Amino acid sequence: MDADRGAGTVTSTEVTDVLVVGAGPTGLVLACDLARRGIAVRIVDRSPAPPRTSRAKGPNPRSLEILDDLGVAEAVLAAGSAPLPMLKYRDRAPVARADPWAGSAPSPDAAYDRAWLVAQWRLEEILRARLAGYGVRVELGREVVGLTQPPDTPAEAGARAEAGAEDGPDADAEASRVVVTFAEDRRGEGAALRARCVVGCDGAHSSVRKLLGIGFEGTTQEDQVMVCGDVELADDALDRGLWHQWFDEDGAVMLCPIPGTRTGWWFQAGPERDGRGRPLAPTADGFRRLLAHHTGLPGQALTRAELLSTYRVNVRMADRFRAGRVFLAGDAAHVHAIAGGLGMNTGIQDAFNLGWKLGEVLAGRADPGLLDTYEEERLPVAARTLDLTSERLRATLEAIRRPGGGLDSAITADTTGLGVGYRWSSLAADRTHLDASSHPDAHTHPDRTHPATVTDPTGVPHPDARTHPADAPLTADEGPQAGDRAPDAPCTEAATGAGTRLHRVFAGPRTTVLGFGPGSAAVLDEVAATYGGTGVRTCRVYAADEDQGENRAGEQSQEQGEGRGENRHGGRTGTEAGPPGCAVIDAEGHAAAAYGTGASARAQASAGGAASGARTGTIVVVRPDHHVGLRVPADDARSVREYLRRLHGTGHSAARPPERSSERSPDRFPDMVDAVRKG
């Protein structure tokens, strides 16, 4: 496939593993994840300086878990604030107060129970600092104007391999790279860069998507318009402990204090209109008139306005998220209605899904076909999110017509992101077949039907979609199924007695194999012997009353492992060292409850498995993005072996050369999505 466009005189050629285009939250999360995996990554942005955009108000609970894994959650929490109660007005008088999060609290399986308010530019600062710790900095003022990638069909790949045998592997590797060209600099000179993969995270107007010729169908609602900006108000003009919302029949003004500032506020309003009813462009004076009209505050109370913009409801999604070696993520792949605050969050979660897959393939451990699962998993989630945000927008617009209605109507349990899973995915390893009852439906959007691979990407199971060994059945009410988000749980480190959580065990660029019950020991030992040093970690989870015995080789303390070269967030500090094994004690039974292992143990005991002790237990394989990949009885070592081989190769014996091509054409959708389109 060729998407080549000239860019003046090319004067230099640089090389990298992955080029990330766009340095917003999506691109920065992806670059951080790749850098900590030892992948050579470059990140560019067309802006000459870091933007100070702040329309996105902060990460939701699932994104906070991702930021925690990357080692920046504490900084994000410190830079922001919890979501504020909402005070709603009608005709300038307060009429209702709402706190959508009043009834929520952190739970054992989810440490974050609510979204967090933080300016987008501040979040980006924190991520840039984290990225700089890996020696990678955003290259500003670099605009991509050309993409050329080689054909990647199996026949052509074979031809390149033969040529490589004659010209050498380096020549073959160079021939398989994407060539990216940049706009001319001030001297009229251009530059080119060769990358094994490119990821477009460059927003709704993505140059990468346009160069690939990928469609971006959907609708823009010209009549649903809002003006936005960052403003400063005079001291004591409004209580900064509240999110103020004026909804009148002739318009609205919303003011939310910006955390980390003394007088800064996010300003959102219905626009001023001309005599024909057409919306006017936002201006500082216009904001003052809107403020005075709806709130009764004097216009002069607004002392400064910047980052002014007009927002129109835009609902669009790319036809595909991948073309050969080029991928799309975040707003470059999908844009959503603003209700629910899911735009930035969906992009962050795209990046976390793609990062580990790129890392394993580019390191030569996983087959290139693993990259097909990015689109297989994330495209249906994006389609579902388009539906969700559009529905929440409709609910909010209906609510604000009545006195007392407000933005709390946009917030539901679905907007936390904690329920998103991938049970339909080919990486959900306990799935043995799909029958008619589990076949995906399509999500319908304005002017088009987007393919999706399940009726509910939040993880609702389909009948008969998967089976377990008959001698030890695991059912949905006993814990998470393959594809679900892996629950968190408080526990203590067996070696030190220090408090920890399962998500801290998962943290870092690795897959984690959890072992519950005495029968899991043999599988954990085999995994530790096979994969120590190749991105797989074992963790034995002991019940409070279980005899721990002596730690085996696969259960070294986390502190020992960190001393060999990795911190708990995966930042490499020296030569590559294998992620350590560990052991934790489930002192209060939260892990067993979250993963359903207590019920599994009882079922095995009733079947006679406890008589020898060898079969009592459960193995759970947790992917690097905190989703369950496999959940099987402890005596099913073969399933564990086969699943890890797909994600990480054969362990120490795998010395696979850098990937050249996939046996499947990467320009095709996965088979299930193809079936939906044809059906």
C-alpha positions in Angstrom: 0.0 0.0 0.0 1.3 3.4 -0.9 0.3 6.7 0.8 3.2 8.7 -0.5 3.2 12.5 -0.8 6.2 14.7 -1.3 7.6 17.1 1.3 10.3 19.1 -0.4 13.9 18.0 -0.4 14.6 15.1 1.9 18.0 15.6 3.4 18.3 12.9 6.1 17.0 9.5 7.0 16.5 8.4 10.6 15.4 5.0 12.0 13.3 3.9 14.9 11.1 1.0 16.0 7.9 3.0 16.5 7.0 6.5 15.5 4.1 8.0 17.5 2.4 10.9 15.7 0.7 13.2 18.1 1.7 14.1 21.7 -1.7 14.3 23.4 -2.6 12.0 26.3 -3.1 9.0 23.9 0.3 9.4 22.2 2.2 10.1 25.4 0.7 7.0 27.2 1.7 4.9 24.2 5.2 6.3 24.1 5.7 5.8 27.8 4.5 2.2 27.6 6.8 1.4 24.6 9.8 3.2 26.1 9.6 1.2 29.4 9.6 -2.0 27.3 12.9 -1.1 25.7 11.3 -0.3 22.3 13.0 2.5 20.4 10.2 5.1 20.1 10.0 8.6 18.7 7.1 10.9 19.3 6.4 14.0 17.2 3.8 16.7 17.2 3.0 19.4 14.6 2.6 22.1 17.2 5.7 24.3 17.7 5.1 24.3 21.5 3.2 22.0 23.9 -0.5 22.9 23.6 -2.4 24.1 26.6 -5.7 22.5 25.7 -8.0 21.7 28.6 -11.4 20.6 27.2 -10.9 17.1 28.6 -11.5 17.4 32.3 -9.5 14.3 33.4 -9.1 10.6 33.6 -11.9 8.2 34.6 -11.2 5.3 37.1 -10.0 2.9 34.4 -7.6 5.5 33.0 -6.4 6.2 36.6 -5.5 2.5 36.8 -3.5 2.8 33.6 -1.7 5.9 34.9 -1.0 4.1 38.1 0.7 1.3 36.1 2.8 3.8 34.3 3.9 5.3 37.7 2.2 8.7 37.4 -1.1 8.4 39.2 0.2 10.0 42.4 1.3 13.1 40.4 -2.0 13.3 38.6 -4.0 13.0 41.8 -1.8 15.7 43.4 -2.3 18.0 40.4 -6.0 17.7 40.3 -9.0 17.3 42.5 -12.0 15.0 43.1 -15.1 15.8 41.0 -17.1 18.6 42.6 -20.7 18.7 43.6 -22.9 20.5 41.0 -25.0 23.5 41.9 -27.7 24.1 39.3 -29.5 27.4 38.7 -32.6 28.6 36.8 -33.2 32.2 36.1 -30.1 33.0 38.1 -31.4 31.3 41.3 -30.0 28.1 42.7 -32.6 25.3 42.3 -30.8 22.0 42.9 -27.6 20.4 44.0 -26.2 17.1 42.9 -23.2 15.0 43.7 -23.1 12.0 41.3 -20.3 10.4 43.3 -21.8 10.8 46.7 -22.7 7.1 47.0 -19.5 5.7 45.7 -16.3 4.7 47.5 -13.2 2.7 46.6 -13.8 -1.0 46.8 -11.4 -4.0 47.2 -11.5 -4.7 43.5 -11.2 -1.1 42.3 -9.0 1.4 44.1 -10.4 4.3 42.0 -14.1 4.9 42.2 -14.5 8.2 40.4 -13.0 10.4 37.7 -10.4 13.0 38.6 -10.4 16.7 37.6 -7.1 17.8 36.1 -6.3 20.2 33.3 -5.4 18.2 30.1 -2.2 20.4 29.7 -1.1 19.5 33.2 -1.7 15.8 32.6 0.4 16.0 29.4 3.2 17.7 31.4 3.2 14.8 33.8 3.4 12.3 31.0 6.1 14.2 29.2 8.2 14.2 32.3 7.7 10.5 32.7 8.7 9.9 29.1 11.8 12.1 29.5 12.8 9.7 32.3 13.3 7.1 29.7 15.3 9.4 27.6 12.6 10.2 25.1 11.4 13.8 24.4 8.5 15.1 22.2 9.8 16.4 19.0 7.8 19.6 18.4 7.1 21.3 15.1 7.3 18.1 13.0 4.4 17.7 10.7 3.9 14.4 8.9 3.1 15.0 5.2 4.0 11.6 3.7 3.7 7.9 4.5 5.0 5.1 2.3 5.0 1.4 3.4 5.8 -1.7 1.4 3.3 -4.3 0.4 2.8 -6.9 3.1 1.1 -9.9 1.5 2.5 -13.4 2.3 3.9 -13.8 -1.3 5.7 -10.5 -1.2 7.0 -11.2 2.3 8.5 -14.4 0.9 10.1 -12.5 -1.9 11.6 -10.1 0.5 12.9 -12.9 2.7 14.6 -14.4 -0.3 16.1 -11.1 -1.2 17.2 -10.8 2.4 19.1 -14.1 2.1 21.2 -12.5 -0.7 21.4 -8.9 0.5 21.5 -9.6 4.3 18.9 -9.3 7.0 19.6 -5.6 7.5 18.6 -4.9 3.9 15.4 -6.8 4.4 14.6 -5.0 7.6 15.1 -1.6 5.9 12.9 -2.6 3.0 10.0 -3.5 5.4 10.0 -0.2 7.2 7.4 2.6 6.8 9.0 5.8 5.4 7.6 8.9 7.0 8.3 12.3 5.5 7.9 15.6 7.3 7.1 19.1 6.1 9.9 21.5 5.2 11.6 23.3 8.1 12.4 27.0 8.1 15.4 26.4 5.8 13.2 24.7 3.2 14.6 21.3 3.9 12.6 18.2 4.7 13.5 15.0 6.5 12.5 11.4 6.5 12.3 8.7 9.1 12.0 4.9 8.7 10.0 3.1 11.4 8.9 -0.5 11.8 5.5 0.8 12.9 3.7 4.1 13.0 0.8 5.0 15.2 -1.4 8.0 14.4 -2.5 9.7 17.6 -2.9 13.0 16.0 -6.5 13.9 16.6 -9.8 14.1 14.8 -8.1 15.9 11.8 -5.4 13.2 11.7 -2.9 13.6 8.9 -1.9 9.9 9.3 -5.5 8.8 8.7 -5.9 11.0 5.7 -2.6 9.9 4.2 -3.8 6.3 4.6 -7.1 7.1 2.9 -9.1 5.6 5.7 -12.7 6.8 5.9 -13.9 8.7 8.9 -17.7 8.6 8.5 -20.3 9.9 10.9 -22.1 13.2 11.5 -21.4 16.6 12.9 -24.4 18.3 14.5 -24.2 21.9 13.4 -27.1 22.9 15.6 -25.5 21.5 18.8 -22.8 24.0 19.5 -21.0 25.1 22.6 -18.3 27.7 23.2 -15.4 26.9 25.5 -12.4 28.5 27.1 -10.3 28.9 30.2 -11.2 32.0 32.1 -10.2 33.8 35.2 -12.8 35.3 37.6 -12.3 37.9 40.3 -11.5 36.5 43.7 -14.6 35.3 45.6 -16.8 35.7 42.5 -18.0 32.1 43.0 -17.5 29.3 45.5 -14.6 27.2 44.1 -15.9 24.1 45.9 -18.8 23.7 43.4 -19.3 23.2 39.7 -21.8 25.9 38.8 -24.4 25.3 36.0 -27.0 27.8 34.8 -29.5 26.3 32.4 -32.1 28.7 31.0 -34.6 28.4 28.1 -32.4 30.7 26.0 -29.0 29.2 26.8 -26.6 28.0 29.4 -23.3 28.8 31.2 -21.2 26.2 33.1 -18.2 27.2 35.3 -16.0 24.6 36.9 -12.8 25.6 38.8 -9.6 24.4 37.3 -7.6 22.5 39.9 -4.1 23.9 40.7 -5.1 27.5 39.9 -6.3 30.2 42.2 -8.7 32.0 39.9 -9.0 29.7 36.9 -12.2 28.2 35.6 -13.4 26.1 32.7 -16.1 28.1 30.9 -18.7 26.4 28.7 -21.7 28.0 27.3 -24.3 28.1 24.6 -23.0 30.6 22.0 -24.2 34.0 21.2 -26.1 34.1 18.0 -26.6 36.7 15.2 -29.9 38.0 13.9 -30.3 34.8 11.8 -29.7 32.5 14.7 -26.2 31.5 13.6 -23.7 30.9 16.4 -21.0 33.6 16.8 -17.4 32.9 17.3 -16.3 33.0 21.0 -14.6 36.2 22.3 -13.7 37.4 25.7 -16.4 40.2 25.5 -18.9 37.6 24.4 -18.1 35.5 27.4 -18.6 38.5 29.6 -22.0 39.1 28.1 -23.0 35.5 28.5 -21.8 35.5 32.1 -23.8 38.6 33.0 -27.0 37.4 31.2 -27.2 34.0 32.8 -25.5 34.4 36.1 -26.2 37.9 37.2 -22.5 38.5 37.9 -21.0 41.6 36.4 -19.3 41.0 33.1 -16.1 42.6 34.6 -15.9 39.7 37.0 -14.4 37.7 34.1 -10.9 39.2 34.0 -9.2 37.0 31.4 -10.2 34.5 28.7 -8.0 32.2 26.6 -8.0 29.0 24.7 -11.3 30.0 23.2 -12.9 27.4 20.9 -16.2 26.3 19.4 -17.4 22.7 20.0 -19.8 20.9 17.7 -21.2 17.5 18.5 -19.1 15.2 16.3 -19.7 11.5 16.2 -17.3 9.7 13.8 -15.2 6.5 13.6 -12.5 5.3 11.2 -13.4 2.4 8.9 -10.5 0.5 10.3 -7.8 1.1 13.0 -4.9 -0.5 11.0 -3.4 -0.4 7.5 -0.4 -2.6 7.3 2.2 -1.3 9.8 0.3 1.9 10.6 -2.2 2.1 13.4 -4.8 4.7 14.6 -5.6 5.5 18.2 -7.6 8.0 20.1 -9.4 10.8 18.3 -7.6 9.8 15.1 -9.7 6.7 15.2 -13.0 7.8 16.8 -14.5 11.0 18.1 -17.4 11.0 20.6 -20.1 13.3 22.0 -18.6 15.2 24.9 -21.2 13.8 27.4 -19.6 11.3 29.9 -16.0 12.6 29.3 -15.0 9.4 27.4 -13.1 10.9 24.4 -9.6 11.2 26.0 -10.2 8.2 28.2 -11.0 5.9 25.3 -7.8 7.1 23.6 -5.7 6.3 26.7 -7.2 2.9 26.8 -6.5 2.3 23.1 -2.8 3.1 23.8 -2.7 0.7 26.7 -4.1 -2.1 24.6 -1.8 -1.5 21.7 1.5 -0.8 23.6 2.2 -4.3 24.9 1.2 -6.0 21.7 3.7 -3.8 19.7 6.3 -4.5 22.4 6.0 -8.3 22.2 6.0 -8.4 18.4 8.8 -5.9 17.8 10.9 -7.8 20.4 10.5 -10.9 18.3 8.7 -12.9 21.0 5.1 -12.9 19.6 3.8 -13.7 16.2 2.8 -10.5 14.2 -0.7 -11.8 14.1 -1.0 -10.6 17.7 -1.3 -7.0 16.3 -4.5 -8.0 14.6 -6.2 -8.2 18.0 -5.8 -4.4 18.6 -8.5 -3.6 16.0 -10.4 -6.8 16.9 -10.7 -5.6 20.5 -10.7 -1.8 20.4 -13.0 -1.1 17.3 -16.1 -2.6 19.0 -15.3 -0.7 22.2 -15.1 2.5 20.2 -18.4 1.7 18.5 -20.1 1.0 21.9 -18.6 4.2 23.3 -20.1 6.2 20.4 -23.5 4.8 21.3 -23.0 5.4 25.0 -21.9 9.0 24.7 -24.6 9.9 22.2 -27.2 8.3 24.5 -25.8 10.3 27.5 -25.9 13.5 25.5 -29.5 12.9 24.6 -30.3 12.2 28.3 -28.5 15.4 29.4 -30.2 17.6 26.8 -33.5 16.3 27.9 -32.6 16.8 31.6 -31.6 20.4 31.3 -34.9 21.4 29.8 -36.3 21.0 33.3 -35.3 23.1 36.3 -32.8 21.1 38.4 -31.5 19.1 35.5 -27.7 19.2 34.9 -24.5 17.5 33.8 -24.9 14.8 36.4 -27.3 13.1 33.8 -24.2 12.3 31.7 -22.6 10.2 34.5 -23.4 6.5 34.9 -21.5 3.4 36.0 -20.7 2.8 32.3 -18.6 6.0 32.2 -16.1 4.7 34.7 -14.5 2.4 32.1 -14.2 -0.4 34.7 -16.7 -2.6 32.9 -15.1 -2.7 29.5 -13.9 -6.1 28.5 -13.1 -8.3 25.5 -14.9 -11.6 26.0 -15.4 -11.9 22.2 -11.7 -11.6 21.5 -9.5 -14.3 20.1 -7.3 -13.6 23.1 -10.0 -14.8 25.4 -8.5 -18.2 25.6 -11.2 -20.2 27.3 -13.5 -19.5 24.3 -13.8 -22.7 22.3 -16.3 -21.6 19.7 -18.8 -19.0 18.7 -22.3 -20.1 17.9 -25.2 -18.1 16.5 -26.2 -16.9 19.9 -22.8 -15.4 20.5 -22.3 -13.9 17.1 -21.7 -10.2 17.2 -24.3 -7.6 16.2 -23.6 -4.3 14.6 -23.7 -0.9 16.3 -25.7 1.6 14.3 -24.6 5.3 14.1 -25.8 8.2 12.1 -25.4 7.6 8.4 -23.5 4.3 8.7 -23.4 1.0 10.5 -20.1 0.3 12.3 -19.0 -3.3 12.7 -18.7 -4.6 16.2 -17.9 -8.1 17.4 -20.3 -8.4 20.4 -23.6 -7.0 21.4 -22.0 -5.6 24.6 -18.3 -4.9 24.8 -18.6 -4.3 28.5 -18.2 -8.0 29.0 -21.7 -9.5 29.2 -21.2 -13.2 28.3 -23.0 -15.0 25.5 -24.5 -18.5 26.0 -22.2 -21.3 25.2 -19.4 -19.0 24.1 -16.8 -20.9 26.1 -16.3 -24.1 28.0 -14.1 -25.4 30.8 -12.9 -28.9 31.7 -15.9 -30.9 32.8 -14.2 -32.1 36.0 -13.8 -28.6 37.4 -16.3 -26.1 35.9 -15.8 -22.4 36.3 -18.9 -20.4 35.9 -19.5 -16.7 35.4 -20.7 -16.1 38.9 -17.4 -17.4 40.3 -15.2 -14.6 39.0 -14.0 -12.8 35.9 -14.0 -14.6 32.6 -11.4 -14.4 29.9 -11.4 -10.9 28.4 -12.7 -9.2 31.5 -10.8 -6.5 33.4 -8.7 -8.3 36.1 -10.0 -7.2 39.5 -7.8 -5.5 42.1 -7.6 -6.8 45.7 -5.6 -5.7 48.8 -3.2 -8.3 50.1 0.2 -8.5 51.9 3.6 -9.4 50.5 4.5 -12.9 51.9 8.2 -12.0 52.1 7.9 -8.7 53.9 4.4 -8.4 55.4 4.0 -5.1 53.7 0.6 -4.1 52.3 0.2 -4.2 48.5 -2.5 -4.8 45.9 -2.9 -7.1 43.0 -2.7 -4.2 40.5 0.7 -3.4 42.0 1.7 -6.9 41.3 0.5 -6.5 37.7 2.3 -3.2 37.3 5.0 -3.0 34.7 5.5 -4.3 31.2 4.7 -8.0 31.8 2.0 -10.7 31.9 1.2 -12.0 35.4 0.3 -15.6 36.2 -1.6 -15.9 39.4 -1.8 -19.2 41.2 -4.5 -19.9 43.8 -4.4 -23.0 45.9 -1.7 -25.7 46.4 -2.3 -27.3 43.1 -1.0 -24.2 41.3 2.6 -24.6 42.5 3.7 -26.9 39.7 2.4 -24.6 36.9 4.0 -21.5 38.5 7.3 -23.3 38.8 7.2 -24.3 35.1 6.3 -20.7 34.0 9.1 -19.2 36.1 11.6 -21.6 34.7 10.4 -21.1 31.1 9.8 -17.3 31.1 11.9 -15.7 33.7 13.5 -12.8 32.0 11.0 -12.6 29.1 8.2 -10.5 30.5 6.2 -13.0 32.5 5.8 -12.9 36.2 4.4 -15.5 38.6 2.5 -14.7 41.8 1.3 -17.3 44.3 -1.8 -16.1 46.2 -2.0 -17.8 49.6 -5.2 -17.9 51.6 -4.9 -16.5 55.1 -5.0 -20.0 56.7 -2.9 -21.7 54.0 0.5 -23.2 54.9 3.0 -21.1 52.9 6.0 -23.4 53.3 9.2 -22.2 51.8 9.2 -19.8 48.9 10.1 -21.6 45.7 12.5 -20.1 43.1 9.5 -18.6 41.3 8.4 -16.7 44.4 11.2 -14.3 45.0 10.4 -11.1 46.8 9.6 -8.1 44.6 12.5 -6.1 46.2 15.0 -8.7 45.0 13.6 -8.5 41.5 13.8 -4.7 41.5 17.4 -4.8 42.5 18.1 -6.7 39.3 17.0 -3.9 37.0 13.3 -3.0 37.1 11.2 -0.8 39.3 7.6 -1.7 39.9 6.4 0.4 37.0 8.7 -1.3 34.6 11.3 1.5 34.2 14.5 -0.2 33.2 17.5 0.9 35.3 20.2 -1.1 33.7 20.7 -4.3 31.8 17.5 -6.2 31.1 16.4 -8.4 34.0 13.5 -10.7 34.3 10.4 -9.7 36.2 10.5 -11.5 39.5 8.1 -14.0 40.9 6.3 -13.1 44.1 4.0 -14.5 46.7 1.1 -12.6 48.5 -1.2 -13.4 51.3 -4.9 -12.8 50.7 -5.4 -12.0 54.4 -9.0 -10.8 54.2 -10.1 -13.1 51.3 -10.7 -10.2 48.8 -8.6 -11.8 46.1 -10.4 -15.2 46.4 -13.8 -13.3 46.3 -12.8 -11.2 43.3 -11.5 -14.2 41.3 -14.0 -16.7 42.4 -11.4 -19.2 43.6 -13.1 -20.0 46.9 -16.1 -21.4 45.0 -13.7 -23.2 42.5 -11.9 -24.8 45.4 -15.1 -26.1 46.9 -16.2 -27.5 43.6 -12.9 -29.3 43.2 -13.1 -30.6 46.7 -16.6 -32.0 46.2 -15.3 -33.7 43.1 -12.6 -35.4 45.0 -9.7 -33.2 43.8 -8.7 -32.2 47.3 -7.9 -35.8 48.3 -4.5 -35.6 46.8 -4.1 -31.8 46.9 -2.5 -31.9 43.5 -5.5 -30.5 41.6 -6.8 -28.0 44.1 -6.4 -24.5 42.7 -6.9 -22.1 39.8 -4.5 -20.4 37.4 -5.3 -17.0 36.1 -3.2 -15.4 33.4 -3.5 -11.6 33.4 -2.4 -9.7 30.3 -0.1 -6.7 30.6 -3.2 -4.4 30.1 -4.9 -5.9 33.2 -7.4 -8.1 31.4 -7.8 -11.8 32.1 -6.4 -13.8 29.3 -7.0 -17.3 30.7 -8.7 -18.8 33.7 -8.4 -22.6 34.2 -8.1 -25.2 36.9 -4.6 -25.6 38.2 -4.0 -29.0 36.6 -4.5 -27.6 33.1 -0.9 -26.7 32.5 -1.2 -27.3 28.8 -3.6 -24.4 28.3 -1.3 -22.1 30.3 1.6 -23.2 28.2 -0.2 -22.6 24.9 -1.6 -19.3 25.9 1.8 -17.9 27.1 3.4 -19.2 23.9 1.0 -17.1 21.9 1.8 -13.9 23.8 5.5 -14.4 24.6 6.9 -17.1 22.4 8.5 -20.2 23.9 10.4 -18.4 26.7 14.2 -18.7 27.1 14.4 -20.8 24.0 12.9 -18.2 21.9 15.5 -16.2 20.0 13.3 -15.1 17.2 14.6 -12.6 14.8 12.8 -9.3 14.3 9.4 -9.8 12.7 9.1 -9.5 8.9 5.6 -10.1 8.1 2.4 -11.8 9.3 1.0 -14.9 7.7 -2.3 -13.0 7.7 -2.7 -9.8 5.6 -2.6 -7.0 8.1 -4.9 -4.9 5.9 -7.8 -7.4 6.6 -10.1 -7.2 9.5 -10.0 -10.2 11.8 -12.2 -13.1 10.6 -15.1 -12.3 13.1 -15.3 -8.7 11.9 -15.3 -9.8 8.3 -18.1 -12.1 9.0 -20.2 -9.3 10.5 -19.6 -7.1 7.4 -20.6 -9.9 5.0 -23.6 -11.0 7.2 
